[in-house]
């Protein structure tokens, strides 16, 4: 199962790599600036961005640290990141193809480990967090941003009904992108189990528009219609979570991101 899912993720993100260079949520979303601000990178640091995709996080941190590693499972994505770095004259980036759950680095290699809008594709999020903690130096920082599923920690409602809504939300995401695994709930990110101490946590709204979001994964019109139906006619809990509304032939909706800053 693990090899199959990784192959699917590589296949899809390899095919759509170029679209992530200009994706507004990835390139300019509010959580990117927030991650940089909260991680507070220092000029002497060595940093790594895991599952960097088109490299937007790595490119944001590189001018603020001594060395930045852009790591991803998909070589095509790293090619896009390399091109963007060249366009911006950023020279202190290196690139590495690797799995988030098995980092080929020695213990205590990095001062900063970041990962943004990616763990919902990972086979084992706990292994990713554990590996991130392992390669951090004592006192090093871990910065995570990812979409989360509904649960009582972020919205009111019956816990059982919210659990059903979380499953429906993940099915919704998987319909658009079959390589999607699962968005954890906010409370499932237990970084303390990896020996990390939380220093800051927050929840951010991420405004989305159905058409561009679906087009990024080249979904057909039938899939778009089904996504629209699920948003507008889902359970009360799912509708409250996504906050979808029709707007001039498209649908505006809201995803929810968790931001977690921790320290080793």
Phi, psi and omega per residue, in radians:
X1 nan -0.748 -3.100
X2 -1.082 -0.823 -3.116
X3 -1.119 -0.672 3.129
X4 -1.097 -0.811 -3.104
X5 -1.156 -0.674 3.119
X6 -1.145 -0.688 3.106
X7 -1.096 -0.699 3.129
X8 -1.142 -0.748 3.119
X9 -1.093 -0.766 3.118
X10 -1.083 -0.747 -3.123
X11 -1.089 -0.843 -3.058
X12 -1.245 -0.796 -3.102
X13 -1.289 -0.440 2.999
X14 -1.165 -0.712 -3.121
X15 -1.199 -0.623 -3.037
X16 -1.876 0.304 -3.048
X17 -0.949 -0.763 -3.058
X18 -1.093 -0.546 -3.103
X19 -1.187 -0.402 -3.114
X20 -1.402 -0.242 3.081
X21 -1.143 -0.583 -3.078
X22 -1.981 0.091 3.122
X23 -1.094 2.080 -3.077
X24 -1.068 -0.834 3.132
X25 -1.020 -0.602 -3.129
X26 -1.423 -0.736 -3.040
X27 -1.430 -0.541 -2.996
X28 -2.367 0.156 -3.120
X29 -1.011 2.663 -3.103
X30 -0.995 -0.550 -3.075
X31 -1.208 -0.351 3.118
X32 -1.200 -0.898 3.110
X33 -1.099 -0.636 -3.132
X34 -1.161 -0.707 3.126
X35 -1.096 -0.769 3.119
X36 -1.084 -0.794 -3.121
X37 -1.071 -0.813 -3.043
X38 -1.314 -0.579 3.129
X39 -1.263 -0.427 3.082
X40 0.855 1.062 -3.098
X41 -1.091 2.612 -3.114
X42 -2.010 2.607 -3.027
X43 -1.042 -0.454 -3.089
X44 -1.589 -0.006 -3.024
X45 -1.333 2.658 2.880
X46 -1.871 2.230 -3.005
X47 -2.271 2.749 3.052
X48 -2.399 2.400 3.011
X49 -1.921 2.053 -3.059
X50 -1.586 2.426 -3.073
X51 0.950 0.929 -2.992
X52 -1.207 -0.328 -3.107
X53 1.071 -2.219 3.125
X54 -1.333 0.046 2.997
X55 1.558 0.248 -3.032
X56 -1.089 -0.704 3.121
X57 -1.216 -0.819 3.131
X58 -1.021 -0.707 3.136
X59 -1.195 -0.535 3.110
X60 -1.266 -0.612 -3.097
X61 -1.514 -0.527 -3.016
X62 -0.915 -0.771 -3.139
X63 -1.190 -0.167 -3.055
X64 -1.858 -0.033 -3.118
X65 -2.288 3.022 3.129
X66 -1.328 -0.748 -3.128
X67 -2.537 2.360 3.100
X68 -2.149 2.294 3.049
X69 -1.824 2.195 3.048
X70 -1.732 1.978 -3.059
X71 -2.034 2.405 3.115
X72 -2.749 2.746 3.094
X73 -1.317 -0.392 -2.955
X74 -1.919 1.991 -3.126
X75 -1.019 -0.621 -3.140
X76 -1.092 -0.645 3.089
X77 -1.111 -0.749 3.127
X78 -1.141 -0.537 3.051
X79 -1.110 -0.701 3.079
X80 -1.130 -0.761 3.125
X81 -1.066 -0.723 3.133
X82 -1.101 -0.718 3.120
X83 -1.125 -0.743 3.129
X84 -1.126 -0.704 3.102
X85 -1.087 -0.692 3.089
X86 -1.115 -0.718 3.114
X87 -1.065 -0.555 -3.080
X88 -1.741 0.092 3.131
X89 1.015 0.707 3.086
X90 -1.702 2.048 -2.990
X91 -1.913 -0.170 -3.061
X92 -1.696 0.562 3.085
X93 -1.860 2.370 2.922
X94 -2.070 2.868 -2.967
X95 -2.286 2.450 -3.092
X96 -2.566 2.295 3.055
X97 -1.544 2.125 -3.098
X98 -2.861 2.815 3.035
X99 -1.516 2.509 -3.139
X100 -1.150 -0.472 -3.082
X101 -1.539 -0.061 -3.113
X102 -2.556 1.453 -3.065
X103 -1.473 2.187 -3.069
X104 -1.463 0.934 -3.141
X105 -2.272 2.686 3.090
X106 -1.229 2.801 3.051
X107 -0.977 2.589 3.000
X108 0.987 0.799 3.138
X109 -1.574 -0.581 -2.932
X110 -2.067 2.624 3.000
X111 -1.530 -0.400 -3.077
X112 -2.546 2.283 2.996
X113 -2.120 2.203 3.103
X114 -2.172 2.769 3.053
X115 -2.794 2.238 -3.043
X116 -2.373 2.256 3.071
X117 0.927 0.839 -3.120
X118 -2.452 -0.602 -3.026
X119 -0.996 -0.375 3.104
X120 -1.180 -0.115 3.030
X121 -1.730 -0.127 -3.018
X122 -1.410 2.562 3.060
X123 -1.232 -0.610 -3.035
X124 -2.483 1.645 -3.097
X125 -1.147 -0.643 3.131
X126 -1.092 -0.721 3.106
X127 -1.110 -0.664 3.081
X128 -1.071 -0.806 -3.131
X129 -1.148 -0.704 3.119
X130 -1.094 -0.750 3.093
X131 -1.132 -0.686 3.102
X132 -1.058 -0.762 3.121
X133 -1.136 -0.669 -3.115
X134 -1.081 -0.732 -3.066
X135 -1.481 -0.057 3.077
X136 -1.423 2.488 2.995
X137 -1.308 2.706 3.034
X138 -0.947 2.277 -3.068
X139 1.511 -0.112 3.128
X140 -1.217 2.834 -3.050
X141 -1.959 2.570 3.094
X142 -2.107 2.158 -3.137
X143 -2.131 2.112 -3.065
X144 -2.180 2.371 2.949
X145 -2.315 2.273 3.001
X146 -2.760 2.736 3.018
X147 -1.108 2.526 3.114
X148 -2.170 2.772 3.102
X149 -1.580 2.771 -3.141
X150 -1.186 2.435 2.977
X151 -2.788 3.015 -3.045
X152 -1.080 -0.262 -3.134
X153 -1.297 -0.322 -3.095
X154 -2.137 -0.174 3.113
X155 -2.749 2.671 3.137
X156 -1.315 2.626 3.084
X157 2.621 2.907 3.096
X158 -1.162 2.228 -3.083
X159 -0.981 -0.686 3.137
X160 -1.147 -0.739 3.130
X161 -1.172 -0.630 3.102
X162 -1.198 -0.580 3.080
X163 -1.143 -0.691 3.071
X164 -1.126 -0.733 3.116
X165 -1.112 -0.627 3.100
X166 -1.094 -0.733 3.092
X167 -1.120 -0.730 3.141
X168 -1.144 -0.662 3.110
X169 -1.111 -0.765 3.132
X170 -1.181 -0.594 3.028
X171 -1.120 -0.661 3.089
X172 -1.071 -0.810 3.107
X173 -1.115 -0.724 -3.107
X174 -1.191 -0.532 3.084
X175 -1.086 -0.717 3.110
X176 -1.284 -0.667 -3.084
X177 -2.415 1.759 -3.094
X178 -1.067 -0.276 3.104
X179 -1.440 -0.092 3.070
X180 -1.085 2.338 3.088
X181 -1.728 -1.258 3.129
X182 -2.926 2.319 2.924
X183 -1.434 2.111 3.067
X184 -1.206 2.865 2.944
X185 -1.424 2.853 -3.125
X186 -0.993 -0.705 -3.071
X187 -1.324 -0.216 3.141
X188 -1.423 -0.232 3.106
X189 -1.437 1.389 -3.096
X190 -1.638 1.384 -3.058
X191 -1.183 -0.344 3.132
X192 -1.085 -0.499 3.137
X193 -1.127 -0.352 3.111
X194 -1.707 0.135 -3.141
X195 1.471 0.394 3.120
X196 -1.908 2.502 3.119
X197 -1.835 2.152 3.108
X198 -1.136 2.293 3.082
X199 -1.928 -0.443 3.125
X200 -2.805 2.370 3.050
X201 -2.396 2.514 3.063
X202 -2.770 2.874 3.134
X203 -2.039 2.349 3.128
X204 -2.151 2.467 2.966
X205 -1.380 2.472 3.109
X206 -2.194 1.722 -3.137
X207 -1.138 2.372 -3.122
X208 -2.322 2.776 3.028
X209 -2.176 2.244 -3.003
X210 -0.971 -0.844 -3.045
X211 -0.981 -1.042 3.126
X212 -1.081 -0.626 3.136
X213 -1.106 -0.774 3.125
X214 -1.254 -0.668 -3.115
X215 -1.113 -0.491 -3.137
X216 -1.046 -0.492 3.098
X217 -1.873 0.272 3.057
X218 0.948 0.740 3.065
X219 -1.293 2.611 3.088
X220 -1.418 3.066 -3.107
X221 -1.130 -0.590 3.136
X222 -1.119 -0.714 3.114
X223 -1.172 -0.721 3.104
X224 -1.026 -0.747 3.140
X225 -1.115 -0.718 3.125
X226 -1.158 -0.707 3.082
X227 -1.055 -0.773 3.118
X228 -1.060 -0.782 -3.134
X229 -1.079 -0.770 -3.127
X230 -1.108 -0.654 3.125
X231 -1.193 -0.757 -2.999
X232 -1.529 -0.354 -3.068
X233 -2.164 0.320 3.124
X234 -1.344 -2.994 3.121
X235 -1.120 2.786 3.093
X236 -0.965 -0.645 -3.125
X237 -1.206 -0.718 3.121
X238 -1.170 -0.718 3.125
X239 -1.121 -0.683 3.122
X240 -1.168 -0.568 -3.137
X241 -1.280 -0.797 -3.059
X242 -1.466 -0.426 3.093
X243 0.882 0.805 -3.082
X244 -1.351 2.522 3.030
X245 -2.614 2.425 3.124
X246 -1.220 2.491 -3.075
X247 -2.639 1.779 3.062
X248 0.901 0.866 3.062
X249 1.536 -0.172 3.081
X250 -2.046 -3.025 -3.141
X251 -2.295 2.130 2.979
X252 -1.517 2.433 3.081
X253 -2.632 3.083 -3.029
X254 -2.224 2.238 2.907
X255 -1.740 2.864 -3.091
X256 -2.151 2.212 -3.131
X257 -1.935 2.458 2.973
X258 -1.721 2.428 3.013
X259 -2.066 2.150 -3.124
X260 -2.248 2.175 3.031
X261 -1.997 2.186 -3.122
X262 -2.323 2.932 -3.075
X263 -2.368 2.499 3.089
X264 -1.536 nan nan
